[in-house]
Amino acid sequence: MEQVDRNLVNALQYRAKDEGFAAFGIAPGRLAPSASERLQQWLKDGLHGDMLWMESRADERANPDILWPEVKSVIMLGMSYAPPQDPMVLADQDTRARISVYAQGRDYHDVVKGALKRLAGWLAHEAGAGVKVFVDTAPVMEKALAQSAGLGWQGKHSNVVSREHGSWLFLGAIYTTAELSPALPAGDTCGTCSACLDICPTNAFPAPYRLDARRCISYLTIEHKGPIDPELRPLMGNHIYGCDDCLAVCPWNKFAETAAAHKAFLPRAELVAPQIADLLTLNDAAFRKLFSGSPIKRIGRDRFIRNVLIAAGNGHDAGLVSQIETLLRDPAPVVRGAAIWALGRLSPEALARRRMEYLPAERDPSVRAEWDAAT
């Protein structure tokens, strides 16, 4: 039986590599109680912000056998998206927008899920086992399972760090009724390094291994739907979708080979360093066209332009003033509010003129609050 199990796992690992997975491991169908305890405390402290869905299915998230009682093993897989250039090179180019590396290529949900389904289908056929696949869209603790399966450990930035692939792994899981021999869990080798904590622009880490999503630029630019806290806006720099800072400075990235990255995640040239001025012109149709096949499309044009306006306000390009003034008339309140803030940063004189023109007719409370704060 053990030999059959080993042969099956070897064949599965070979096929996983053929599908583009750079990391492979097997975890038991149940996580250690400590994983649930950490999750519950994180939720209790409100560090998840507006991500309320994490509360409603917390038990299923912490225990694979609650989500699916028949599960015996979890096959954890990772696809590398190691970038060809250092994401930090745009940090001081305030006319350019910074888009997280993971969003510069094809939507990883589609790529990883397709490969998982093919791999799970093969396993179901060969072993007669039940299977379910998950990619970041179900109550699954992928990071804890990845550590349990030996893919890497959860670093101080709370993301998975791999000895071979650094901080650049997309994770996917196959839950199965097959009983497969688990790997040894990965040990934490962050040591005394605090590079990922020190680099965070918004101080989103109250302690090592503990993320306050409410201050995280990735959360603010992707998950958060309303106006962004004015205190945090100046700290966001030119980040408009996600943030790679804590990942990019991880010393383990020196072992990550760009050649290992899945070709679907190669960056599209127009998304590597787009001009803020160009992005401010996007209407809904142009936004959808530019980000077709990208995860950015899911946040919608209005939230995206909100982010771009904050980046504009953090720069020094006075040439953007007329574009920003145009967005004071945008149909979306979240855009109008961000435009007020950005205009006030670049041209208080222009803001004062436009205030007299637009404030009397403004009916949205959040936008009126922006006008009040800008005076």
C-alpha positions as CSV (number, residue, x, y, z in Angstrom):
1,M,0.0,0.0,0.0
2,E,2.8,2.4,0.9
3,Q,4.5,1.7,-2.5
4,V,1.3,2.3,-4.3
5,D,0.9,5.6,-2.4
6,R,4.4,6.6,-3.3
7,N,4.0,5.8,-7.0
8,L,0.8,7.7,-7.1
9,V,2.3,10.7,-5.4
10,N,5.3,10.7,-7.7
11,A,3.1,10.5,-10.8
12,L,0.9,13.3,-9.4
13,Q,4.0,15.5,-8.8
14,Y,5.3,14.9,-12.3
15,R,2.0,15.9,-13.8
16,A,1.8,18.9,-11.6
17,K,5.1,20.1,-12.9
18,D,3.9,19.5,-16.4
19,E,0.9,21.8,-15.6
20,G,3.2,24.6,-14.6
21,F,3.3,24.1,-10.9
22,A,6.7,24.9,-9.4
23,A,5.9,23.7,-5.8
24,F,4.1,20.6,-4.6
25,G,3.4,19.0,-1.3
26,I,0.8,17.1,0.7
27,A,-0.8,18.1,3.9
28,P,-3.1,16.1,6.3
29,G,-6.9,16.8,6.0
30,R,-6.9,18.7,9.2
31,L,-4.8,21.7,10.4
32,A,-3.3,22.0,13.8
33,P,-5.6,23.8,16.4
34,S,-3.1,26.7,16.5
35,A,-4.1,27.7,13.0
36,S,-7.8,28.1,14.1
37,E,-6.8,30.0,17.2
38,R,-4.7,32.5,15.3
39,L,-7.5,33.1,12.8
40,Q,-10.1,33.6,15.5
41,Q,-8.0,36.1,17.4
42,W,-7.2,38.0,14.1
43,L,-10.9,38.2,13.4
44,K,-11.8,39.1,17.0
45,D,-9.3,42.0,16.9
46,G,-11.1,43.3,13.7
47,L,-7.9,43.2,11.7
48,H,-9.7,41.9,8.6
49,G,-11.5,45.2,8.0
50,D,-14.5,45.0,5.7
51,M,-13.8,41.4,4.7
52,L,-16.8,40.2,6.6
53,W,-17.0,36.9,4.7
54,M,-14.0,35.7,6.6
55,E,-16.1,35.8,9.8
56,S,-19.1,33.9,8.5
57,R,-17.2,30.7,7.5
58,A,-14.2,30.9,9.9
59,D,-14.6,27.3,11.1
60,E,-14.6,25.9,7.6
61,R,-11.6,28.1,6.8
62,A,-9.6,26.8,9.7
63,N,-10.5,23.1,9.3
64,P,-10.6,21.4,5.9
65,D,-12.7,18.5,7.3
66,I,-15.4,20.9,8.4
67,L,-15.6,22.4,4.9
68,W,-15.7,18.8,3.5
69,P,-15.9,16.0,6.0
70,E,-14.7,13.4,3.6
71,V,-11.3,15.0,3.0
72,K,-8.3,12.9,4.0
73,S,-5.5,14.8,2.3
74,V,-4.8,18.2,0.8
75,I,-2.5,18.5,-2.2
76,M,-1.0,22.0,-2.1
77,L,0.5,23.5,-5.2
78,G,2.2,26.7,-6.1
79,M,2.9,28.5,-9.4
80,S,5.8,30.9,-9.5
81,Y,5.2,34.5,-10.7
82,A,8.8,35.7,-10.0
83,P,9.0,39.1,-11.7
84,P,11.7,39.9,-14.3
85,Q,12.5,43.2,-12.6
86,D,12.6,44.6,-9.1
87,P,9.1,45.9,-8.3
88,M,10.7,48.7,-6.2
89,V,12.3,50.5,-9.2
90,L,9.1,52.6,-9.7
91,A,9.0,53.8,-6.1
92,D,10.5,57.2,-6.9
93,Q,8.8,57.7,-10.3
94,D,5.7,59.6,-9.3
95,T,4.4,60.1,-12.8
96,R,4.1,56.3,-13.1
97,A,1.6,54.1,-11.4
98,R,2.6,50.9,-9.6
99,I,0.6,47.8,-10.2
100,S,1.3,44.7,-8.1
101,V,3.4,42.1,-10.0
102,Y,0.7,39.5,-9.7
103,A,-1.8,41.6,-11.6
104,Q,0.4,42.5,-14.6
105,G,-0.2,39.2,-16.4
106,R,-3.3,37.0,-16.8
107,D,-5.7,36.5,-13.9
108,Y,-4.1,33.8,-11.7
109,H,-7.5,32.5,-10.6
110,D,-8.2,31.3,-14.1
111,V,-4.8,29.9,-14.8
112,V,-4.3,28.1,-11.5
113,K,-7.9,26.7,-11.4
114,G,-7.7,25.3,-14.9
115,A,-4.5,23.4,-14.0
116,L,-5.9,22.2,-10.7
117,K,-9.0,20.8,-12.4
118,R,-7.0,18.9,-14.9
119,L,-4.7,17.5,-12.2
120,A,-7.6,16.6,-9.9
121,G,-9.4,14.9,-12.8
122,W,-6.4,12.7,-13.4
123,L,-6.2,11.8,-9.7
124,A,-10.0,11.0,-9.6
125,H,-9.6,8.7,-12.5
126,E,-6.4,7.0,-11.4
127,A,-7.2,6.6,-7.7
128,G,-11.0,6.6,-7.8
129,A,-10.9,9.4,-5.2
130,G,-13.2,12.3,-4.6
131,V,-11.7,15.7,-5.3
132,K,-12.4,19.4,-4.8
133,V,-10.3,22.3,-6.1
134,F,-9.8,25.7,-4.5
135,V,-8.1,28.9,-5.6
136,D,-8.5,31.8,-3.2
137,T,-12.3,31.9,-3.6
138,A,-13.5,29.5,-0.8
139,P,-12.9,29.3,3.0
140,V,-9.5,27.7,2.7
141,M,-6.4,28.6,4.7
142,E,-4.0,28.2,1.8
143,K,-1.0,29.6,3.6
144,A,-1.3,27.4,6.6
145,L,-1.9,24.4,4.5
146,A,1.1,25.3,2.3
147,Q,3.3,25.3,5.4
148,S,1.9,22.0,6.6
149,A,2.6,20.6,3.1
150,G,6.2,21.7,3.2
151,L,6.0,24.3,0.4
152,G,7.3,27.1,2.6
153,W,6.5,29.0,5.8
154,Q,4.4,32.0,6.6
155,G,6.9,34.8,6.8
156,K,6.7,37.8,9.1
157,H,4.7,39.6,6.3
158,S,2.1,36.7,6.7
159,N,2.6,35.4,3.1
160,V,4.3,32.2,2.2
161,V,8.0,32.2,1.7
162,S,9.7,29.4,-0.2
163,R,13.4,28.5,-0.1
164,E,13.2,28.0,-3.9
165,H,10.7,30.6,-5.0
166,G,11.0,33.4,-2.4
167,S,7.7,35.3,-1.8
168,W,6.4,34.8,-5.4
169,L,4.0,31.8,-5.3
170,F,0.3,31.6,-6.2
171,L,-1.3,28.8,-4.2
172,G,-3.9,26.3,-5.1
173,A,-5.4,23.3,-3.2
174,I,-6.9,20.0,-4.1
175,Y,-8.9,18.4,-1.3
176,T,-9.2,14.6,-1.8
177,T,-10.6,11.5,-0.2
178,A,-7.4,9.7,-1.1
179,E,-5.1,9.0,1.9
180,L,-1.7,10.2,0.8
181,S,1.4,10.4,2.9
182,P,1.9,14.0,4.1
183,A,5.1,15.9,3.8
184,L,7.1,17.3,6.7
185,P,5.9,20.8,7.5
186,A,8.2,23.6,6.6
187,G,10.2,25.3,9.3
188,D,10.3,29.1,9.8
189,T,13.7,30.5,8.7
190,C,13.0,34.2,8.8
191,G,15.4,34.5,11.8
192,T,15.9,38.1,13.0
193,C,15.2,39.6,9.6
194,S,12.6,42.4,9.7
195,A,13.0,43.8,6.1
196,C,9.3,43.1,5.2
197,L,8.0,44.8,8.3
198,D,10.3,47.8,8.0
199,I,9.5,48.6,4.4
200,C,5.7,48.8,4.8
201,P,4.7,52.3,3.9
202,T,1.6,52.3,6.1
203,N,2.9,50.4,9.1
204,A,0.4,47.6,8.5
205,F,2.2,45.1,10.7
206,P,1.5,45.7,14.4
207,A,3.8,42.7,15.1
208,P,5.7,40.1,13.2
209,Y,3.4,37.6,11.5
210,R,0.4,39.8,12.2
211,L,-1.2,42.0,9.4
212,D,-3.7,44.8,10.1
213,A,-5.5,44.6,6.7
214,R,-7.1,48.0,7.5
215,R,-3.8,49.7,6.9
216,C,-2.5,47.4,4.1
217,I,-2.3,49.0,0.7
218,S,-3.3,45.8,-1.1
219,Y,-6.5,45.8,1.0
220,L,-7.2,49.5,0.6
221,T,-6.8,49.5,-3.2
222,I,-8.5,46.2,-3.9
223,E,-11.0,45.2,-1.1
224,H,-12.0,48.5,0.4
225,K,-14.9,50.1,-1.5
226,G,-15.4,53.5,-0.1
227,P,-13.2,56.5,0.5
228,I,-9.7,55.7,1.8
229,D,-8.7,57.0,5.2
230,P,-7.2,60.5,4.6
231,E,-4.4,59.6,7.1
232,L,-3.3,56.7,4.9
233,R,-3.5,58.4,1.5
234,P,-0.2,60.2,1.6
235,L,1.5,57.0,2.6
236,M,0.3,55.1,-0.4
237,G,2.7,56.8,-2.9
238,N,2.1,55.7,-6.4
239,H,0.6,52.3,-5.6
240,I,-2.7,52.0,-7.5
241,Y,-3.4,48.2,-7.3
242,G,-1.9,46.1,-4.6
243,C,1.5,46.5,-3.1
244,D,4.7,44.3,-3.5
245,D,7.0,46.2,-1.1
246,C,7.0,43.6,1.7
247,L,7.4,40.8,-0.8
248,A,10.0,42.4,-2.9
249,V,12.5,43.0,-0.1
250,C,12.4,39.4,1.2
251,P,16.0,38.1,1.1
252,W,14.8,34.7,0.0
253,N,13.8,36.1,-3.4
254,K,17.5,35.8,-4.4
255,F,16.8,32.1,-5.0
256,A,13.7,32.8,-7.1
257,E,14.4,32.2,-10.7
258,T,12.4,34.2,-13.3
259,A,12.6,31.1,-15.5
260,A,10.4,29.2,-13.1
261,A,7.6,31.7,-13.5
262,H,4.5,30.4,-15.4
263,K,4.5,32.1,-18.9
264,A,0.8,33.2,-18.3
265,F,2.1,35.6,-15.6
266,L,4.6,37.4,-17.7
267,P,3.8,41.1,-17.4
268,R,2.0,42.9,-20.1
269,A,4.1,45.9,-21.2
270,E,1.2,48.4,-20.8
271,L,0.8,47.4,-17.1
272,V,4.4,47.5,-16.0
273,A,4.8,51.3,-15.6
274,P,1.7,53.1,-16.9
275,Q,1.5,56.8,-16.9
276,I,-0.8,58.2,-14.3
277,A,-2.0,60.8,-16.8
278,D,-3.1,58.1,-19.2
279,L,-5.0,56.1,-16.5
280,L,-7.0,59.2,-15.4
281,T,-8.7,59.3,-18.8
282,L,-10.2,55.8,-18.6
283,N,-14.0,55.6,-18.8
284,D,-15.7,52.3,-18.0
285,A,-15.4,50.9,-21.6
286,A,-11.7,51.8,-21.8
287,F,-11.1,50.4,-18.4
288,R,-12.7,47.1,-19.3
289,K,-10.7,46.9,-22.5
290,L,-7.4,47.6,-20.9
291,F,-7.8,45.2,-18.1
292,S,-9.5,42.3,-20.0
293,G,-8.2,39.1,-18.6
294,S,-6.7,40.8,-15.6
295,P,-7.7,40.6,-11.9
296,I,-7.8,44.4,-11.9
297,K,-11.1,44.3,-13.9
298,R,-12.9,42.9,-10.8
299,I,-12.6,46.1,-8.8
300,G,-14.4,48.2,-11.4
301,R,-13.5,51.5,-13.0
302,D,-14.6,53.8,-10.2
303,R,-12.5,52.2,-7.4
304,F,-9.6,52.0,-9.8
305,I,-9.8,55.7,-10.7
306,R,-10.1,56.5,-6.9
307,N,-6.7,54.8,-6.5
308,V,-5.1,56.6,-9.5
309,L,-6.3,59.9,-8.1
310,I,-4.6,59.2,-4.8
311,A,-1.4,58.4,-6.6
312,A,-1.8,61.7,-8.6
313,G,-2.2,63.6,-5.4
314,N,1.0,62.1,-4.0
315,G,3.0,63.2,-7.0
316,H,4.2,66.6,-8.2
317,D,2.8,66.7,-11.7
318,A,0.9,70.0,-12.0
319,G,0.1,69.0,-15.6
320,L,-2.6,66.7,-14.1
321,V,-4.7,69.5,-12.6
322,S,-7.0,69.9,-15.6
323,Q,-7.7,66.1,-15.8
324,I,-8.4,66.0,-12.1
325,E,-10.8,69.0,-12.4
326,T,-12.7,67.1,-15.0
327,L,-13.2,64.2,-12.5
328,L,-14.8,66.5,-10.0
329,R,-17.9,66.1,-12.2
330,D,-17.6,62.3,-12.3
331,P,-20.9,60.3,-11.7
332,A,-19.2,58.2,-9.0
333,P,-19.0,59.8,-5.5
334,V,-15.8,57.8,-4.7
335,V,-14.1,59.4,-7.7
336,R,-15.3,62.9,-7.0
337,G,-14.1,62.6,-3.4
338,A,-10.7,61.4,-4.4
339,A,-10.5,64.1,-7.1
340,I,-11.1,66.8,-4.4
341,W,-8.2,65.5,-2.3
342,A,-5.8,65.1,-5.2
343,L,-6.6,68.6,-6.6
344,G,-6.1,70.1,-3.1
345,R,-2.6,68.5,-3.0
346,L,-1.6,69.7,-6.4
347,S,-3.3,73.1,-6.7
348,P,-5.1,74.6,-3.6
349,E,-5.9,77.6,-5.8
350,A,-7.7,75.5,-8.4
351,L,-9.6,73.7,-5.6
352,A,-10.8,77.0,-4.1
353,R,-12.2,78.1,-7.4
354,R,-13.9,74.7,-8.1
355,R,-15.3,74.6,-4.6
356,M,-17.5,77.6,-5.3
357,E,-18.7,76.0,-8.5
358,Y,-19.4,72.5,-7.4
359,L,-20.1,72.3,-3.6
360,P,-23.5,74.0,-3.6
361,A,-24.9,71.3,-5.9
362,E,-23.2,68.4,-4.2
363,R,-25.7,66.0,-2.5
364,D,-23.5,63.1,-1.5
365,P,-22.5,63.3,2.2
366,S,-19.1,61.6,1.6
367,V,-18.2,64.1,-1.1
368,R,-19.3,67.1,0.9
369,A,-17.1,65.8,3.7
370,E,-14.2,65.8,1.3
371,W,-14.9,69.5,0.4
372,D,-15.1,70.4,4.1
373,A,-11.9,68.6,4.9
374,A,-10.1,70.3,2.0
375,T,-10.7,73.8,3.3
